[in-house]
Amino acid sequence: MSTPQLPIYVAGQPVTTGDWLDVTDKYSGKVAAQVAHAGPAQVEQAISAAHEARAEMAAFPPDARRDVLEHCVRRFGERRDELAELLCTEAGKPIRDSRGEVDRLIDTFGIAAGEATRINGEVFEMQVSPRAHGFRGMTRRVPIGACSFITPFNFPLNLVAHKVAPAIAAGCPFVLKPSERTPLGAQVIGQVLAETDLPRKAWSVIVCDTKASAPMVEDPRIALLSFTGGPIGWDLRARAGRKKVALELGGNAACIVDEDPGVPLDHLVKRLVFGAYYQSGQSCISVQRVIVHRAMAERVSHAMAEAVRALKCGNPHDEATDIGPVIDAASADRLEEWIRAARDAGGRVLVEGRRDGTMIAPWLLADVAHDAKLYREEAFGPVALIETVDSFDAALDRANDSHFGLQCGVFTARLDHAMRAWDRLEVGGVVISDVPSVRVDNMPYGGVKDSGVGREGVRSAIEEMTEVRLLVIKDPPAE
């Protein structure tokens, strides 16, 4: 059987470059497909087309944008199984998680379809002093212009959706660069966009290396750069010039368990294990640090260890699989090194994982030193850490002891503790009675500190991709 070959999309047209990138099945290591690899010429063509399409895209009516997005919703639904299998293959994501991500892709485009005709302005009172008598004011939101989007490997459908769908709703032309490790789902999104009436020059989906993509960061014709990934985002921001920049750069999320968590132990542990190990821990809001009140520590540690041992590792295409491979050998090497160092420094192993190539069985540790990389940095793998504190305030302090600040979960039965957490936690989002891994696709999502700047979530992303334009009208003189 021949290897499938997919084109990229440059100015809305399928393009093959003669240079093919192998995309592997992350479980078997075999080449699953090839995708055309772009060079500087295709990147320049894509940026030029997006810049030229600003007026056409801004004039593309809101109801037509909605129709494009609704077409995508229908077609993604029709291709749901295909997209899930493709995602399972190229990312190594367990098939159940893959189906969940396809559903979120559909949700995100559906939310954007609803928002496309609700991008409203404001009429406001200007007569605040005698000198302003006779003036009327109103605003509208207008598209910011051409956007560049760079997305990572771990959610290759939904993180693309959170950039592309709001851009279409807002009327912004765009150039998308998905991860070279997981580019196939984005090309299917390109196939579906090519079926619509979206202006052709207004969109490109290209696959290229970091060097070729530099103009997506530096070119002044790009009005907004939206990047999801790692710490390199700060370097991109420094190189971006005057353009607006939105960054989501990860975290090492904490989940606090209060003296009275307000939920049964079995439910608590089920959610903690989900948050820590779903899609092999490769999520920016994966539960990495479980901070437990001493009154609950022994029960939570014992029950969580028991649940982690029951997780099944293996072929992500198997319906029973909980843990698939990490994305590549380098990630497995790094994680293995960090775990070994934490263990050597006194961390207690509650559940010991094993490695087989890129397959890492889940680990659970306790009392890891706070200066260990496994504690300080983003693990991005199937590992969680438990630590014990003597008070709720101490738990808040521990959660804040991080240079990241994306989301934090808090299990507590006390309203005053929930509100104190909302007041004091230095994060972009606080989730009460659940894990920090919760993300509903219409909510504002983003972080503080080294976790980034700006917010996604469809409406929030539309605000990032639009600007306020003021209209002032002076009443004519009375006759």
C-alpha positions in Angstrom: 0.0 0.0 0.0 1.4 3.4 -1.0 1.9 6.1 1.6 -0.8 8.8 1.5 0.5 12.2 0.5 -1.2 15.4 1.5 -0.8 18.9 0.0 -0.4 22.0 2.0 -2.7 25.0 1.3 -1.2 28.3 0.1 -3.6 31.1 -0.5 -6.5 28.6 -0.3 -5.0 26.4 -3.0 -3.6 22.9 -2.6 0.2 22.9 -3.2 2.8 20.2 -3.4 6.4 21.3 -3.2 8.3 18.2 -4.2 9.7 18.1 -0.6 7.8 15.6 1.5 7.8 15.4 5.3 7.3 11.9 6.8 4.7 11.8 9.6 5.0 8.8 11.8 2.6 6.6 13.7 3.8 7.6 17.2 3.1 4.1 18.6 4.6 1.9 15.8 7.2 4.4 14.5 6.2 3.6 10.9 5.6 6.3 8.4 1.8 6.9 8.3 1.7 9.6 5.7 3.6 12.4 4.0 2.8 16.0 3.8 4.2 18.6 1.5 6.9 20.6 3.2 6.9 24.4 2.5 10.0 26.6 2.0 10.5 30.3 2.2 8.7 30.9 -1.2 5.5 29.3 0.0 5.7 31.2 3.3 6.1 34.5 1.5 3.2 33.7 -0.9 1.0 32.9 2.1 1.8 36.1 4.0 1.5 38.3 0.9 -1.9 36.7 0.1 -3.2 37.2 3.7 -2.0 40.8 3.7 -3.7 41.5 0.3 -6.9 39.8 1.5 -7.5 42.1 4.5 -10.2 44.3 2.8 -11.9 41.4 1.1 -12.1 39.4 4.3 -13.3 42.4 6.4 -16.0 42.9 3.8 -17.0 39.2 3.9 -20.4 39.5 5.7 -20.8 38.1 9.2 -23.6 35.7 8.0 -21.2 34.4 5.3 -18.5 33.8 8.0 -21.1 32.0 10.1 -22.1 29.8 7.1 -18.4 28.9 6.5 -18.1 27.9 10.2 -21.3 25.9 10.2 -20.2 24.0 7.0 -17.0 23.1 9.0 -19.1 21.8 11.9 -21.1 19.6 9.5 -18.1 18.2 7.7 -16.1 17.6 10.8 -19.0 15.7 12.2 -19.2 13.6 9.0 -15.5 12.9 9.2 -15.4 12.4 13.0 -14.1 8.8 12.9 -11.5 9.6 10.3 -10.2 12.6 12.2 -10.1 10.6 15.5 -8.1 7.8 13.8 -5.8 10.3 12.2 -5.2 12.0 15.5 -4.6 8.7 17.3 -2.0 7.8 14.7 -0.1 11.1 14.4 -0.1 12.1 18.1 -0.2 8.7 19.8 -3.3 9.9 21.6 -5.5 7.1 23.0 -8.5 6.7 20.8 -11.0 7.7 23.4 -9.1 11.0 24.0 -8.9 11.5 20.3 -12.6 11.3 19.8 -13.0 13.8 22.6 -10.7 16.2 20.9 -12.6 15.9 17.6 -15.8 16.7 19.5 -14.1 19.8 20.9 -13.0 20.8 17.4 -16.6 20.6 16.4 -17.7 22.5 19.5 -15.2 25.3 19.0 -16.2 25.9 15.4 -19.8 25.8 16.4 -19.3 28.4 19.2 -17.4 30.6 16.7 -20.4 30.3 14.2 -22.6 31.7 16.9 -20.3 34.5 17.7 -19.7 35.6 14.1 -22.9 37.6 14.1 -22.5 38.9 17.6 -19.4 41.0 17.3 -21.0 44.2 18.7 -19.9 47.6 19.6 -21.3 50.2 22.1 -23.2 53.4 22.0 -22.0 55.5 24.9 -22.8 58.9 26.5 -20.3 61.6 25.7 -22.1 64.5 27.3 -20.1 64.3 30.6 -19.4 68.1 30.7 -20.6 71.3 29.1 -17.8 71.2 26.5 -19.1 67.8 25.2 -22.7 68.8 24.7 -24.0 67.8 21.3 -21.5 64.9 20.8 -22.6 61.3 20.4 -20.2 58.4 20.5 -20.2 54.8 19.4 -17.7 52.0 18.7 -17.5 48.9 16.6 -14.9 46.1 16.5 -13.0 45.7 13.3 -10.6 42.9 12.2 -7.0 43.5 13.3 -5.7 42.3 9.9 -3.5 39.4 8.8 -2.7 36.9 11.6 -0.1 34.2 11.9 -0.8 31.1 14.0 1.7 28.6 15.3 0.4 25.5 17.1 2.0 22.6 19.0 1.7 18.8 18.7 -0.4 17.9 21.8 -3.9 19.2 20.6 -3.3 19.3 16.8 -7.1 19.8 16.1 -8.5 21.8 18.9 -5.6 24.2 19.4 -5.8 24.9 15.6 -9.5 25.4 16.0 -9.0 28.0 18.8 -7.1 30.2 16.4 -8.7 29.5 13.0 -12.4 29.6 14.0 -12.2 32.9 15.8 -10.2 34.4 13.0 -12.9 33.4 10.5 -15.6 34.8 12.8 -13.7 38.1 13.2 -12.9 38.5 9.5 -9.1 38.1 9.8 -7.0 36.5 7.1 -4.5 34.0 8.5 -1.5 31.8 7.9 -1.4 28.6 10.1 1.7 26.6 10.8 0.8 23.4 12.7 3.5 21.3 14.4 5.7 19.3 12.0 5.2 16.3 14.3 1.4 16.4 14.0 0.4 18.2 10.8 -2.2 15.8 9.3 -5.3 17.0 11.1 -4.6 20.6 10.1 -4.5 19.6 6.5 -7.9 18.0 6.8 -9.2 21.3 8.2 -7.6 22.9 5.1 -9.5 20.4 2.9 -12.8 21.4 4.6 -12.1 25.1 4.3 -11.4 24.6 0.6 -15.0 23.4 0.2 -16.3 26.8 1.5 -16.8 30.3 0.0 -14.0 31.7 2.3 -11.9 34.1 0.2 -9.1 32.0 -1.2 -6.3 34.5 -0.4 -7.5 34.8 3.1 -6.1 31.5 4.4 -3.1 29.2 4.2 -2.2 26.0 6.1 1.5 25.4 5.6 4.0 22.9 7.1 7.5 24.2 7.4 10.5 24.2 9.7 11.3 27.0 12.2 13.7 28.8 9.9 11.3 29.0 7.1 8.5 30.2 9.4 10.5 33.2 10.7 8.6 35.7 8.6 5.4 34.6 10.3 6.9 36.1 13.5 8.9 39.0 12.1 7.1 40.3 9.0 5.4 43.7 9.7 2.5 42.8 7.4 1.3 40.4 10.1 -0.8 42.3 12.6 -1.1 39.5 15.2 1.0 36.5 16.2 -0.7 33.8 18.2 1.6 31.1 19.5 0.9 28.0 21.7 4.0 26.1 22.8 7.0 26.4 25.1 9.3 29.0 26.5 10.5 29.9 23.0 7.4 32.0 22.8 9.1 34.8 24.7 11.9 34.9 22.0 9.2 35.1 19.3 7.6 38.0 21.2 10.9 39.8 21.3 11.3 39.3 17.5 7.7 40.2 16.6 8.2 44.0 16.4 5.1 46.1 16.8 2.5 43.4 16.1 0.2 42.2 18.8 1.3 38.9 20.4 -0.7 36.3 22.3 1.2 33.4 24.0 0.1 30.3 25.8 3.3 28.7 27.1 2.3 25.9 29.4 2.5 25.3 33.2 2.9 22.8 36.0 -0.6 23.0 37.3 -1.4 22.4 41.0 -4.6 20.9 42.4 -5.4 21.6 46.0 -7.2 19.1 48.2 -8.6 20.8 51.3 -9.2 19.2 54.8 -12.8 18.7 53.6 -12.7 18.5 49.8 -16.5 18.5 49.5 -16.6 15.4 47.3 -16.4 11.7 48.0 -12.9 10.2 47.9 -13.6 7.9 44.9 -14.8 10.9 42.8 -11.8 13.0 44.0 -9.3 10.4 43.0 -11.0 9.6 39.7 -10.7 13.3 38.7 -7.1 13.7 39.9 -6.0 10.6 37.9 -7.9 11.9 34.9 -6.3 15.3 35.2 -2.8 13.9 35.6 -2.7 11.1 33.1 -5.2 11.8 30.3 -3.4 11.8 26.9 -0.3 10.6 28.7 0.0 13.9 30.7 0.8 15.9 27.6 -1.4 18.8 28.4 -0.5 22.3 29.5 -3.1 22.0 32.3 -2.3 18.5 33.3 -2.4 17.9 37.1 1.3 17.9 38.0 1.3 18.8 41.7 -1.3 17.5 44.1 -1.2 19.6 47.3 -3.1 17.8 50.0 -4.1 18.8 53.5 -2.5 16.5 56.1 -5.9 15.3 57.2 -6.5 13.8 53.8 -3.0 13.0 52.7 -2.8 9.3 53.6 -6.2 8.4 52.1 -5.6 10.4 48.9 -2.1 9.0 48.4 -3.2 5.4 48.9 -6.3 5.6 46.7 -4.5 7.5 44.0 -1.7 5.0 43.9 -4.2 2.2 43.6 -6.0 3.9 40.7 -2.7 4.8 38.9 -1.6 1.2 39.0 -4.8 0.2 37.3 -4.2 2.4 34.2 -3.6 0.5 31.0 -0.6 1.4 28.8 -0.3 0.4 25.2 -1.5 0.8 21.6 -3.5 4.0 21.5 -5.9 2.5 18.9 -7.0 0.0 21.6 -10.3 1.1 23.2 -9.1 0.0 26.6 -5.8 2.0 26.5 -5.4 4.9 29.0 -1.8 5.8 28.4 -0.2 6.0 24.9 3.3 7.0 23.9 4.8 10.4 24.5 5.5 12.3 21.4 9.1 11.3 20.8 12.2 9.7 22.2 13.7 13.1 23.3 10.7 13.8 25.4 10.9 10.3 27.0 14.6 10.8 27.7 14.0 14.1 29.4 11.2 12.9 31.5 13.1 9.8 32.6 16.1 12.0 33.6 13.9 14.3 35.6 12.2 11.4 37.4 15.5 9.8 38.2 16.9 13.1 39.6 13.8 13.7 41.8 14.1 10.2 43.1 17.8 10.4 43.8 17.1 13.7 45.7 14.7 11.9 48.2 11.4 11.8 46.3 9.3 8.8 47.4 8.0 6.6 44.7 4.4 5.6 45.2 3.9 4.1 41.7 6.9 3.2 39.6 6.5 3.4 35.9 8.6 1.6 33.3 9.8 2.8 29.9 9.7 0.9 26.6 10.9 3.3 23.8 8.4 6.2 23.9 6.0 4.3 26.1 6.3 5.4 29.7 4.0 3.8 32.2 2.6 6.3 34.8 4.6 7.4 37.8 3.4 8.8 41.1 5.8 10.3 43.5 5.6 12.1 46.9 7.7 14.6 48.8 9.7 15.7 45.7 12.2 18.4 46.5 10.9 21.8 45.5 14.0 22.7 43.6 13.8 19.5 41.4 13.1 20.1 37.7 10.2 17.6 38.0 8.6 20.0 40.5 9.6 23.3 39.0 9.2 22.8 35.3 6.5 21.4 33.0 6.8 17.6 33.0 4.5 17.0 30.0 4.3 13.3 30.6 2.5 10.6 32.7 3.8 11.7 36.1 2.2 13.4 39.2 3.6 14.5 42.5 1.8 14.5 45.9 2.9 16.9 48.7 1.3 17.5 52.2 0.5 20.8 53.8 -0.9 21.7 57.2 -3.4 24.4 56.2 -5.3 25.8 53.3 -3.3 29.0 53.3 -0.1 26.9 53.1 -1.6 25.1 50.1 -2.2 28.4 48.3 1.4 29.4 49.0 2.7 26.1 47.6 0.5 26.4 44.5 1.8 30.0 43.9 5.4 28.8 44.3 5.9 28.4 40.6 7.1 30.6 37.7 4.0 29.3 35.8 0.4 30.4 36.3 -2.1 28.8 33.9 -4.9 27.2 36.0 -5.3 25.7 39.4 -7.9 23.2 40.7 -9.3 23.4 44.3 -11.4 20.8 46.0 -13.0 22.4 49.1 -16.4 22.3 50.8 -15.9 25.9 52.1 -17.1 28.9 50.2 -14.7 31.2 52.0 -11.8 29.0 50.9 -13.0 29.0 47.3 -13.2 32.7 47.3 -9.8 33.1 49.0 -8.3 30.8 46.3 -9.8 33.0 43.6 -8.4 36.1 45.3 -4.9 34.7 46.0 -4.0 32.2 43.4 -1.6 33.7 40.7 -3.1 31.9 37.7 -5.3 32.7 34.7 -8.1 30.4 36.0 -9.3 28.8 39.2 -11.4 25.7 39.0 -13.4 24.8 42.2 -14.5 21.2 42.8 -12.5 19.9 39.8 -9.1 19.6 38.4 -7.2 22.4 36.5 -7.4 20.3 33.4 -11.0 21.6 32.8 -11.3 23.6 29.7 -14.7 24.5 28.1 -14.1 26.0 24.7 -16.1 29.2 25.2 -14.4 30.3 28.5 -11.4 32.7 28.7 -8.3 30.7 28.7 -4.7 31.8 29.3 -2.1 32.4 31.9 0.1 34.7 33.8 3.8 34.8 34.7 5.7 32.4 32.4 2.5 30.8 31.2 2.0 33.6 28.7 -0.1 36.7 27.8 -3.5 37.1 26.2 -6.6 34.9 26.3 -8.1 32.3 24.1 -11.6 30.9 24.2 -13.7 31.9 21.2 -15.0 35.3 22.3 -11.8 36.2 24.1 -9.8 35.3 20.9 -12.2 37.4 18.8 -11.4 40.4 21.1 -7.7 39.7 20.6 -8.2 39.6 16.8 -10.3 42.8 16.6 -9.7 46.5 17.4 -12.1 49.1 18.7 -12.9 51.8 16.1 -14.6 55.0 17.5 -17.2 57.1 15.7 -17.9 60.6 17.1 -20.9 62.6 15.7 -21.4 66.3 16.5 -25.0 67.5 16.4 -25.4 70.3 13.8 -26.1 73.8 15.2 -29.7 74.5 16.0 -31.4 76.6 13.3 
